[in-house]
Amino acid sequence: MKKIGLDIIGLSYSQTQSGAYALVLGEKNGNRRLPIIIGGFEAQAIAIELEEMRPTRPLTHDLFKTFADTFNITLREVIIYNLVEGIFFAKLICESDKGPVEIDSRTSDAIALAVRFKCPINTHEFILSSAGIILEEDEKDSDEKDNEPIEDTIDITPKPKSIKEFSIKELEEEMEKALNLEDYEKASILRDEIQKRKEKGN
């Protein structure tokens, strides 16, 4: 199955889940974005490495990296290989003296390790097709400014209506607004609701 490379585009505070963060991965040589909601600890682990900060004591992912280096285990690749009911599944493709090994991992942990080993992050077309958000060229240019790993720059005005009360057309309009605001987390929630409605024939 053909693999598609991903880059880390941004990491921001979640607007809907307390203590959570929205990690945005971008398609290499493409205009699709893959928003993933992750926990605060994993977000911190990713941000610290991206900002080249060194904590006084090693974090769990740092310990894993040191352990792997000590025993000549290399992380060659991270693959986000499946998506089930909004949950992403990932694998660590490792290599040691005994040969290659695949290890299941939470996606957030896998990416926290990928930035430490400086290995590629890949996924498959069916995942980007079902969960990716397409970015127009002008939005893509605007997206390039998202270099700060943790930056809460998005101001979302609460809507009086529940998401369940929107029609598909209204949901699509709201998703477009969210994309213009670079709020990929909200856009992904709206995208999932649209897909559910269409699958049910509503």
N, C-alpha and C positions, 0 to 999 in steps of 0.2 A: 504494500500500500504506500502510495507516494506521501512523503512527509513535507510539511510546510514549516519553514523557520519563523520564529517569533522573537520580537524584541520587547523589553520592558519599556513601556511608554510613560507610565505614571502610577502614582500611588497616592490616594487621597482618603480623607476621613469619610466614612459612610454617613450618608444623610438619613438613612432609614433604620440602621441597626446600630444600637449603642455598643461601643467597643469594637466595632468591625471596621474594615477598610476595603476600599475598592481598588484592586490591582488591575491595571489595563495593559494587556499585551497587544502588540501590533504586528500584523503580517509583514514579513520582509518582502520587499518588492511588490507590495499590494496596498490596498486602502481599507482593509478590514481590521476591526478592533475586537478583542475578546476580553470583556470585563469579567473578573472573578472576585467574589466576596471572600475575604480571608480574615483571620483573627488578628487581634492586636499584637500578640507575641510574634507571629510569623511576619507581620508587616514591619515590626521593629527590626527583626533579623535581616530582612531584605534591605531596608533603608540604611541600616548601619553599614552594611557591606558596600552598597552603592555609593555612599558618601565617604567611604574609606575611613570610617571611624574605628577606633580600637578600644573596646571596653576594657576596664581594669581586670575583669575576669572573663574567661571565654564563655560565650553563649553555647547552648546545646549544639547548634549547627557548626560552630567553630570547633567544638570538641569532636564532632563527627569527622570534620575535615582533617584535623590533626591525627585522629585515630586511623583514618584511611591512608593518609600519607605515611604514617609509621609502618603500616603493614602492606605498603605498595599496592593499594587499591585506588584506582582512578575512576572518577565519574566522567564517562565519555559523552553522555547525552541524557537529557530529560525529555520524555515524550508524554504529552497529554493525549491519552489514547482513547478515552471514552467519555461520554456524557449521558448520565441517566437521571431523569427527573431533576435537572438543574444542578446536579453534582458532577464535578469534573474528577476524572481518575487519571493518575499519572504513574509513570514507571521511571526508576533510575536504571540506566544502562551502565553497568559498572564493568571494570576489567581488572583482573588480578593475575597473579602467576599461574593460576589454575584455569584461566580463560574468562570469557564474558559471563556476566550474571545479570539477570533482571530482578529488580526489587520493587514491589508495589509501594506507593507512597501517596500521602496527601499532596495535592498539587501545590499548596502553599509551602510545605516543607521541601518539596522537590525544587521549587524555584529558589528558595533560600539557599539550598545547596548548590544549585547551578551557578549562582552569582559568585560563590566562593571558589568553585572549581573552574569558573570561567568556561563552562561548556555550553553547547547550543541547547536551546529550548525549541522543541518541535511539536507539531500536532498534525492531525489528518484533515483532509478537505471536508469530510462530512461534519466534523465538529465546527469548523468555521462557517460552513453553510447553514447549520442549524442555530448556532449561538453567536456567530460573529455579527458585528454591526458595521455596515458599509459607510465609509466616510467620503463625502464629496471632497473635491480637490481643495476648495477654499477652506473647508474645515480641517483638512489634513495639514495645510500650511499652518493654521492656527494651533493645531495639536503639537507641532514641533516645539513650542515654547514650554511644554510640560516637562521640564528637566529636573525640577525639585521632587525628590522621592515622596516627601510628605508635605502636602500643601493644600490647605482647605480654602480654595478660592471660589467655590461655587455657592451661590446664594439661591436656594430654591424656595420659591413662594408656595406655601401650602395651598392645595386645591380644596375647595369646599366639597367637591364630589369625590366619592370613593372610586377607585380604579374599576370596580365591578360595575359601576353605573355608566361608564363611558361606552359609546358605540365603537365599533372597529375603526371607523373613520376618525373619531375623536382620539382614540388611542394612537393611531398613526400620526396624527397632528402633534400630540403630546410628545411622542417619541422623537419627532423631528425637532421640536423645541429643545428637548433634552440634549440632542446631539449638537445643536447650535451652542448650547451652554457647556458642552464638553462634559456633561454629566452622564457618563457611560453606565454607571450603576442604575440610575433611574431608567435609562434607555433600555437596558437589558431586562428590567422588570416589565416594562411595557411590551417589549418584544415577546417575552414569554407568554404574556396574557393574550396578545394577538394570535400567537401560534395555537394556544389552547382553544380560543374561540373558533379559529378556522378548522381545527381538527374535529371540533364538535359540530361543525356546520352552522355556527351562529355568526 
